[in-house]
Each structure stands twice: as structure tokens, then as C-alpha cells.
């Protein structure tokens, strides 16, 4: 009797309907994501992945493991794998001062706790590199190292020639006490993505510079929007299962705002004739990480110019699914990209 009552209850029926709608929405999101990928042979990607096993070199662990009283001898043993950091004549006194600093010791302790095992990151990089190699077979991908930088918040990820360096002490979680102590130098809208979930995305954005170059001959707002949009598109192609919010560094609420107001933001740029202008003040308000975009109030996310550039790139892929992604990334004429994308957001 109780079961029959529940099945006939309007609350029960509403709950079932809500669950069904949620399932459809999630399925739709998955399907929508697939449309943003260029034509890819997944079997070939898996074969490439198997051919290129990946190892992340833990300079942070190797350095921390050297006994304090034999630092010089320990560094000599590290030269084989870590010559990039050790060099020929390292300053032992400076290194000792660094390792004995109380803040550095705390950072090493927390990194050791959170990143004792990074096999998930190795698997993630291996899969991402396979996808990049699929589209760029001749690309030279870097060797990856992890370090403790002493909270270099301006460069948590560094790409130098064939070396990618990740400062693990910049991915210890938004509530990490030292981040909070930095106050306005490390505001909340930046702190919220200083965590493990964002490492791969940040690294792919850094790697994107190897294949995506700015059009220095004619820089206008649309140029800059597409440059950043292509970088996010590169990241999405390398990490197809990564949530949009991670790639664009938005909260779920900000992401919802961006999708709902996409038409209005685009219309605003058109009406103001901003797309082909080169006003640096306008560009600064629309490109680059910030708590919100001044033109649209404090409920809007920042970096809306980059977000729109990403949507244009996604539209280009939907319209040209069989064309190589190189064609998009190497095209430096923004008007041509915009035309080929047939980008036209719909008012919601």
C-alpha cells in the first residue's frame, strides 16, 4: 500500500521527472562535448599512448632525500637525471639556506603529503600527449619535472625548451594557509584553482604555445580572443574529459552565466565595434583572469573575451569536423576563422 501510494504521489512523480531531465541533460552535455573534438581515430590514439610511456621526474623528492650533511655528494648523484637544476657548480650554501627555511620545509612536508603518489598525473599526461602526437606527429614534447619553488605564484608551470616544470607547492588547495596569508597578492578567484585538478589543464595551456602563435602583424581584440580561445581549444582536445569549468577557471555559477549570456556579450562587442579595435583598455577588461568583467557586472566571470574565442573555435570544429586541427591553429586571419566557424550564438 505504501509503495503504491508513493508511486501515485505527485512528489514522487515530480522527483522521477527531475531525475529523467537531469539524466538527459548530462547525456546532452556528453554528446555536446564530443562535437567539440576534431575527427580522431581513438584506436590510433591508444596505440600512440602505448608506444610512449611517460615518467615524471621528482626533483622535489630527490632533493629532499639528500642528507643535510652530504648535500654536495648528493647533488653529484642527481646530475644524471636532474642536471637541468643542479648544473656544474651549485651553490651549496644557498641551497642549504633554501632547504632550512621554515616555510620551504613546511611546503616540502605538505607536497610530500599530497603528492606522495602522482601516478594519476602520469597517466593523464601520457593520454594527453598521445592525443597531441596524433594531431602533431612531429612535435617534440617535453620531459616533465616537479619542484618546490617557494610559492612562485606568477609561474606555477614553466615550459623551457624541452623541459616542463611543475611547482607542486602551487597546487596545494585553495584553503592552504600560506596562500591565504598572501592576501591581495593571491586573491580568492586565483586561489580557488590552485589544486591538483588544474595541473594538467595549466600544463596543456603552456604547451599550446608550441603550436599556436600570435599574429603580430595585426593585433586587435578578435586576434587576442582567438589566440586565447585556441589555447583553450588545444587544452580541450588534449584533455577531452576535463570539465569546462577547469579549462576556463570559472565556478559552476560563472560558467552558467557565460552560457546563458553568450548572445548578449557577443552582441555587446558587435554593437560597440570592439572586435576589430585595438584599444588596450578594452582588451584588458575582456582578456585575462579577473574576478569579473567590468562591462557586465560582478556576477559575470572574468576573461569573457577568451571564453568567446573558445566558443568560436568550438563552432569552427563543428562546422569543419573533417579538417585537420592544424588548419584552425595555424590560421592567423581572425576574420577567416570567424567566417568559417559560422559562429552565431542564440539568445536564451
Protein Blocks (a to p, Z undefined) as FASTA:
>chain_A
ZZmmmmmpmklmmmmmmmmmmmmmmmmmmmmmmmmpccddfklmmmmmmmmccddddfkl
mmmmpcfklmmmmmmmmmmmmmmmnommdcfklmmmmmmpmklmmmmmmmmmmmmpaklm
mmmmmmmmmmmmmmmmmbccdddddddehppaklmbccehjaccddfklmnojklmklmm
nmmmlcfklmmmmcfklmmmmmmmmmmmmmmccdfklccfklmmmmmmmmmmmmmmmmmm
bcfklmnopafklmmmmmmmmmmmmmmmmmnommmgccfklmmmmgccdfbdfknojkbc
ehklmmmmmmmmmmmmmmmmmbcfklmmmpcbfklmmmmnopacddZZ
